[in-house]
């Protein structure tokens, strides 16, 4: 969440930044300022009354020693009344603090200066494009037909045992999944990321810590009996490892990678653009997470993008890098780049990765800080990226590499699949 000090001192800049997002509840900024002022005024009145009451309590003893029992009695009554006032004021302060927190939770991050204004994906900017769009043979099929032809992924079985959006991977389809996961993890390790295997459920505090709650509550599966949420991405549990943590400067930077299944209730609308593997309720993803000093975070963002681009090049997939506009960015992000691969059979671009810098937005919620060598404590910056999400990668590999003889496996994956053709 945004820092109160920034909202107070840079109000106009915050409002203008939120305007890039077409944020519709801009009045929340003023409500935060007003509520914070009331909170601080109430806190000062409470502190002043406590000091006066404590001072009066000390005087009671002095008056009793001096034999002024009547004056002491009057002061004792005043102290008793003060206690009632203090109790009421503490209740008011608690309400104001709760209201302030709720208001802050509803305000998204302010986009970085590089982020263009815009309303939707149509306003995103192509920052880089790589690779040649493949020309497929006559009779080439989209991946939802290929998986039936080669019997490698079964949506009907998934519906039978769970429901729509939960595919069953079989034979070489399952091996391809496992190969991609191991390939992504091995590549991350080469780049200095430490592998983490986190829980795939989180508690409410974790959801609030990384900003999924209350923003995306309706998109997450909830285990009601236990008060736990199925994770939408490994970002949530991995980043929450550092909730309420003060890191030493020598512990930085933090670079973690984790593979998890991911769960999302809202799998999108009907239509060809969400057919097959394009949009699922459960999918596999390898996620990279970094915690950096503020002055290092934007170089880290560029490095993470280059790393993801390198993975796509090793998989021989044509891709483009998009700078997202304010209206298409996630709630928590200050700056996001999406990576899209071209699906030759569908003749469209498919998003396979988002790489984001949240600046101090998450760490302010998490109370994630570091202490520098001078002993000063400050908030850190958090970043994360998909490296990579598997379903659309699989879709693009199947579609782009299909030949009359079968589906060719990218060379980088053959040591992991131990086969070079699906036929």
Secondary structure as UniProt FT lines:
FT   HELIX           4..9
FT   HELIX           11..20
FT   TURN            21..22
FT   HELIX           27..65
FT   TURN            66..67
FT   HELIX           69..105
FT   TURN            113..114
FT   HELIX           121..123
FT   STRAND          125..130
FT   TURN            138..139
FT   HELIX           143..150
FT   STRAND          153..154
FT   HELIX           155..161
FT   TURN            164..165
FT   STRAND          168..169
FT   HELIX           171..190
FT   TURN            191..192
FT   STRAND          194..195
FT   STRAND          201..202
FT   HELIX           204..210
FT   TURN            213..216
FT   HELIX           217..219
FT   STRAND          222..223
FT   TURN            224..227
FT   STRAND          228..230
FT   HELIX           234..240
FT   TURN            241..244
FT   STRAND          246..248
FT   HELIX           249..251
FT   STRAND          254..263
FT   HELIX           272..274
FT   HELIX           276..278
FT   STRAND          282..292
FT   HELIX           294..296
FT   HELIX           297..314
FT   TURN            315..316
FT   STRAND          319..323
FT   HELIX           326..328
FT   TURN            331..332
FT   STRAND          335..343
FT   TURN            344..347
FT   STRAND          348..357
FT   TURN            359..360
FT   HELIX           361..366
FT   STRAND          369..371
FT   TURN            373..374
FT   STRAND          377..379
FT   STRAND          381..389
FT   HELIX           390..400
FT   STRAND          402..403
FT   TURN            404..405
FT   STRAND          406..408
FT   HELIX           411..417
FT   STRAND          421..422
//
